[in-house]
Amino acid sequence: MGDSRKNLYERYEPIRRRVEVGFWIVFMALQAVFNTTVALVDARDRAVPRAAWEIVTWEVSSHLVLLALVPAVVAIQHRLSPLARTHLLRYLGWHLAASVVFSVVHVAAMFALRAMVYAAAGERYDFAGWTGRWGYEYLKDVRAYLSMVFGIWVYGVFMLRLQGEARVLDQPEAAAALAEPAEAHQAAAPPARPERFLVRKLRREFLIAAGDIDWLQAEGNYIGLHVNGHDYLLRATLTDFLAQLDPAHFVRVHRSHAVNLGRIKEIEPLDGGDARLHMHDGSTVPCSRRYRDALRAGAS
């Protein structure tokens, strides 16, 4: 199936979450330092200068809240990304609505942080007129929101290329040419099940066999194919793709998971009727109570 050594994506995956979290922390910290420095320099030329601790409080509180909102923006972009290709106006409309909520939460939370710092310093933070300034704050926040969404999208595209995208091989043209015209009047045959998939990864192409798939997972508008410890993405829905696979070998075990029955090593019952499937590759797959009967029928 190609080189069995770990590729760049598989070496990166174990530290991926730490790198992502570290990136946002460092990025927001640098932004806070830069903006605070600029604000301190500008404060010298004001008719009524403000204390340095106030300026630091304003900038740090804003960026702390922005950092806390990153997981929410990531979740929103992940949830809305399937709409980008098929319902662009809905995709943009939902992001517009999300940017408004983003701004309201950002302003309210950073004002709360500032009020606590001022109270600790024996001062009172003035909220007067903040509702009238929200339009100004929103113009700044929408730029921050769009920048974060764009950055998350670019990173996702890069990770997709790094991970590798699979596609079903086209049916050979020669096979189609052998069909007799009279067969058009016969009952339509069931769709041919794909036997192989072409995977493109880092400018390399190689084939994987359908029987080598250990399990599948729905990931937005893609399906993650887990094959011999490697992960590939295929643009399809889990329901449509399962219809192309042999039901004697592949069965759905969860709303977002399906497995190759021959790759199950152990079924671990859980409370409430759910189960955990231990696969031969060492991974685990959730099995919900709703699909336990289908699993039993397929395994029998």
C-alpha positions as CSV (number, residue, x, y, z in Angstrom):
1,M,0.0,0.0,0.0
2,G,3.0,2.2,-0.3
3,D,5.5,3.3,2.2
4,S,4.6,2.1,5.7
5,R,6.8,4.7,7.4
6,K,5.0,7.6,9.0
7,N,4.6,10.6,6.8
8,L,4.7,14.3,7.7
9,Y,1.0,14.4,8.7
10,E,1.2,11.3,10.9
11,R,4.3,12.7,12.7
12,Y,2.5,16.0,13.2
13,E,-0.8,14.6,14.4
14,P,0.3,13.6,17.9
15,I,1.4,17.2,18.7
16,R,-1.1,18.9,16.5
17,R,-3.4,20.1,19.4
18,R,-0.5,21.5,21.4
19,V,0.9,23.3,18.3
20,E,-2.5,24.8,17.5
21,V,-3.1,26.0,21.1
22,G,0.4,27.3,21.4
23,F,0.0,29.2,18.1
24,W,-3.1,31.1,19.3
25,I,-1.5,31.9,22.7
26,V,1.7,33.2,21.1
27,F,-0.2,35.1,18.4
28,M,-2.6,36.8,20.8
29,A,0.3,37.6,23.2
30,L,2.3,39.3,20.4
31,Q,-0.8,41.2,19.3
32,A,-1.4,42.4,22.9
33,V,2.3,43.5,23.3
34,F,2.3,45.3,19.9
35,N,-1.1,47.1,20.5
36,T,-0.1,48.0,24.0
37,T,3.2,49.5,22.9
38,V,1.4,51.6,20.2
39,A,-1.3,52.7,22.7
40,L,1.3,53.8,25.2
41,V,3.2,55.8,22.6
42,D,-0.1,57.5,21.4
43,A,-1.1,58.3,25.0
44,R,1.8,60.7,25.4
45,D,0.4,63.0,22.8
46,R,-3.1,63.1,24.3
47,A,-4.4,66.2,26.1
48,V,-5.5,64.1,29.0
49,P,-2.9,61.2,29.3
50,R,-4.0,58.0,30.9
51,A,-2.0,55.9,33.4
52,A,0.0,53.1,31.8
53,W,-1.7,50.4,33.9
54,E,-5.1,51.5,32.4
55,I,-3.8,51.1,28.8
56,V,-2.3,47.8,29.6
57,T,-5.6,46.6,31.2
58,W,-7.6,47.7,28.1
59,E,-5.4,45.8,25.6
60,V,-4.7,42.7,27.7
61,S,-8.4,42.3,28.6
62,S,-9.4,42.5,24.9
63,H,-6.9,39.9,23.8
64,L,-7.6,37.6,26.7
65,V,-11.3,37.5,25.6
66,L,-10.3,37.0,22.0
67,L,-8.1,34.1,22.9
68,A,-11.0,32.6,24.9
69,L,-13.3,32.9,21.9
70,V,-11.0,31.0,19.5
71,P,-12.5,27.6,20.3
72,A,-15.9,29.0,19.6
73,V,-14.8,30.4,16.2
74,V,-13.1,27.1,15.3
75,A,-16.3,25.2,16.1
76,I,-18.5,27.7,14.1
77,Q,-16.2,27.5,11.0
78,H,-16.1,23.7,11.3
79,R,-19.9,23.5,11.5
80,L,-20.6,25.9,8.7
81,S,-17.9,24.8,6.3
82,P,-20.1,22.2,4.5
83,L,-22.4,25.1,3.5
84,A,-19.6,27.0,1.7
85,R,-19.9,25.0,-1.5
86,T,-23.6,24.3,-1.7
87,H,-25.3,27.3,0.1
88,L,-22.9,30.2,0.0
89,L,-25.4,32.8,1.0
90,R,-26.5,30.8,4.0
91,Y,-22.8,30.3,4.9
92,L,-22.1,34.0,4.7
93,G,-25.4,34.9,6.5
94,W,-24.6,32.6,9.4
95,H,-21.1,34.0,9.7
96,L,-22.5,37.5,9.8
97,A,-24.9,36.5,12.6
98,A,-22.0,34.8,14.4
99,S,-19.8,37.9,14.1
100,V,-22.5,40.0,15.9
101,V,-22.7,37.5,18.8
102,F,-18.9,37.3,18.8
103,S,-18.7,41.1,19.2
104,V,-21.3,41.3,21.9
105,V,-19.6,38.6,24.0
106,H,-16.1,40.2,23.4
107,V,-17.2,43.7,24.5
108,A,-19.2,42.5,27.5
109,A,-16.5,40.1,28.7
110,M,-13.6,42.6,28.3
111,F,-15.6,45.3,30.1
112,A,-16.2,42.9,32.9
113,L,-12.5,42.1,33.2
114,R,-11.6,45.8,33.1
115,A,-14.2,46.6,35.9
116,M,-12.6,43.9,38.1
117,V,-9.1,45.3,37.6
118,Y,-10.2,48.9,38.2
119,A,-12.0,47.7,41.4
120,A,-8.8,46.0,42.6
121,A,-7.0,49.2,42.0
122,G,-9.6,51.2,44.0
123,E,-11.0,52.8,40.9
124,R,-14.2,52.6,39.0
125,Y,-14.4,51.7,35.3
126,D,-16.8,54.0,33.4
127,F,-19.3,52.0,31.3
128,A,-21.2,55.2,30.3
129,G,-21.9,55.4,26.6
130,W,-20.6,51.9,25.8
131,T,-23.8,51.0,24.0
132,G,-23.4,54.0,21.7
133,R,-19.8,52.9,21.0
134,W,-20.8,49.3,20.1
135,G,-20.9,50.1,16.4
136,Y,-17.3,51.2,16.6
137,E,-16.4,48.2,18.5
138,Y,-18.2,45.9,16.1
139,L,-16.2,47.3,13.1
140,K,-13.1,46.3,14.9
141,D,-14.4,42.9,16.0
142,V,-15.8,41.9,12.6
143,R,-12.3,42.4,11.2
144,A,-10.9,40.2,14.0
145,Y,-13.6,37.6,13.4
146,L,-13.1,37.4,9.7
147,S,-9.3,37.2,10.1
148,M,-9.7,34.3,12.5
149,V,-12.2,32.5,10.2
150,F,-9.9,33.0,7.2
151,G,-6.9,31.8,9.1
152,I,-8.8,28.7,10.3
153,W,-9.9,28.0,6.7
154,V,-6.4,28.3,5.2
155,Y,-5.0,26.0,7.9
156,G,-7.8,23.5,7.2
157,V,-7.0,23.5,3.5
158,F,-3.3,23.0,4.3
159,M,-4.1,20.1,6.6
160,L,-6.3,18.6,4.0
161,R,-3.5,18.6,1.5
162,L,-1.1,17.3,4.1
163,Q,-3.4,14.5,5.2
164,G,-4.3,13.4,1.7
165,E,-7.6,13.3,-0.2
166,A,-9.0,10.1,-1.7
167,R,-11.4,9.6,-4.6
168,V,-13.1,6.6,-6.1
169,L,-11.4,5.4,-9.2
170,D,-13.5,5.8,-12.4
171,Q,-15.0,2.8,-14.0
172,P,-12.8,1.6,-16.9
173,E,-14.1,2.8,-20.2
174,A,-13.5,-0.5,-21.8
175,A,-16.0,-2.1,-19.5
176,A,-18.7,0.4,-20.4
177,A,-18.1,-0.2,-24.1
178,L,-18.8,-4.0,-23.7
179,A,-22.4,-3.3,-22.6
180,E,-24.9,-4.4,-25.3
181,P,-27.7,-2.0,-26.4
182,A,-30.3,-4.6,-25.5
183,E,-29.2,-4.4,-21.9
184,A,-30.7,-0.9,-21.6
185,H,-34.2,-2.6,-21.4
186,Q,-33.2,-4.8,-18.6
187,A,-33.5,-4.0,-15.0
188,A,-30.9,-1.5,-13.8
189,A,-28.0,-3.3,-12.0
190,P,-27.0,-2.1,-8.6
191,P,-24.2,0.5,-8.6
192,A,-20.8,-1.1,-8.8
193,R,-18.9,-1.2,-5.5
194,P,-15.5,0.5,-5.6
195,E,-12.6,-1.8,-5.1
196,R,-9.8,0.7,-5.0
197,F,-9.3,4.4,-4.2
198,L,-6.8,6.8,-5.5
199,V,-5.1,8.8,-2.8
200,R,-3.2,12.0,-3.5
201,K,-0.8,13.1,-0.7
202,L,2.0,15.6,-1.0
203,R,2.2,15.2,-4.8
204,R,2.3,11.4,-4.5
205,E,-0.4,9.1,-5.7
206,F,-1.1,5.5,-4.6
207,L,-3.9,3.1,-4.3
208,I,-5.8,1.6,-1.3
209,A,-8.1,-1.3,-1.5
210,A,-11.7,-1.0,-0.1
211,G,-11.1,-4.1,1.9
212,D,-8.2,-2.5,3.7
213,I,-10.5,0.2,5.3
214,D,-10.6,-0.4,9.1
215,W,-13.3,2.1,9.9
216,L,-14.9,5.4,8.7
217,Q,-15.8,8.6,10.4
218,A,-18.0,11.5,9.1
219,E,-16.0,14.8,9.2
220,G,-18.1,17.6,8.0
221,N,-18.5,17.2,4.2
222,Y,-15.8,14.5,4.2
223,I,-15.4,11.0,5.4
224,G,-12.3,10.0,7.2
225,L,-11.0,6.6,5.9
226,H,-8.8,4.9,8.5
227,V,-6.6,2.4,6.7
228,N,-3.8,0.4,8.3
229,G,-3.1,3.2,10.7
230,H,-3.2,5.9,8.0
231,D,-6.0,8.5,7.6
232,Y,-7.4,9.8,4.3
233,L,-10.3,12.1,3.5
234,L,-13.0,11.4,0.8
235,R,-15.5,14.0,-0.2
236,A,-18.8,12.3,0.4
237,T,-21.5,11.7,3.1
238,L,-21.2,8.6,5.2
239,T,-24.7,7.4,4.2
240,D,-24.0,7.7,0.5
241,F,-20.6,6.1,0.8
242,L,-21.8,3.1,2.8
243,A,-24.4,2.4,0.1
244,Q,-21.4,1.7,-2.2
245,L,-19.6,-0.7,0.1
246,D,-20.4,-4.3,0.7
247,P,-23.0,-4.5,3.6
248,A,-21.7,-7.9,4.4
249,H,-18.4,-6.3,5.5
250,F,-19.2,-2.7,6.4
251,V,-21.9,-1.7,8.9
252,R,-22.8,1.6,10.6
253,V,-22.3,1.6,14.4
254,H,-22.8,5.2,15.2
255,R,-24.3,8.4,13.7
256,S,-20.8,9.4,12.5
257,H,-19.0,6.0,12.4
258,A,-18.9,2.8,10.4
259,V,-16.6,-0.2,10.7
260,N,-15.2,-3.1,8.7
261,L,-16.6,-6.1,10.6
262,G,-13.5,-8.1,9.9
263,R,-11.3,-5.5,11.7
264,I,-13.1,-5.6,15.0
265,K,-11.0,-7.2,17.7
266,E,-13.3,-6.8,20.8
267,I,-16.7,-5.3,21.7
268,E,-16.7,-3.6,25.1
269,P,-20.2,-3.1,26.5
270,L,-20.9,0.3,28.2
271,D,-23.6,1.6,30.5
272,G,-26.9,2.5,28.8
273,G,-26.5,0.0,26.0
274,D,-23.7,1.7,24.2
275,A,-20.4,-0.1,23.4
276,R,-16.8,0.6,22.5
277,L,-15.3,-1.3,19.6
278,H,-11.6,-2.1,19.9
279,M,-10.1,-2.5,16.4
280,H,-7.1,-4.6,15.3
281,D,-5.1,-1.4,14.5
282,G,-5.3,-0.4,18.2
283,S,-7.9,2.3,17.8
284,T,-11.4,2.5,19.3
285,V,-14.7,3.3,17.7
286,P,-18.0,4.3,19.5
287,C,-21.0,2.1,19.0
288,S,-24.3,3.6,20.0
289,R,-27.2,1.5,21.3
290,R,-29.3,2.4,18.3
291,Y,-26.9,0.5,16.0
292,R,-26.1,-2.5,18.3
293,D,-28.7,-4.7,16.5
294,A,-27.2,-4.0,13.1
295,L,-23.7,-4.8,14.5
296,R,-25.0,-8.2,15.9
297,A,-26.7,-9.0,12.6
298,G,-23.6,-8.2,10.6
299,A,-21.3,-10.2,12.9
300,S,-23.5,-13.3,12.9
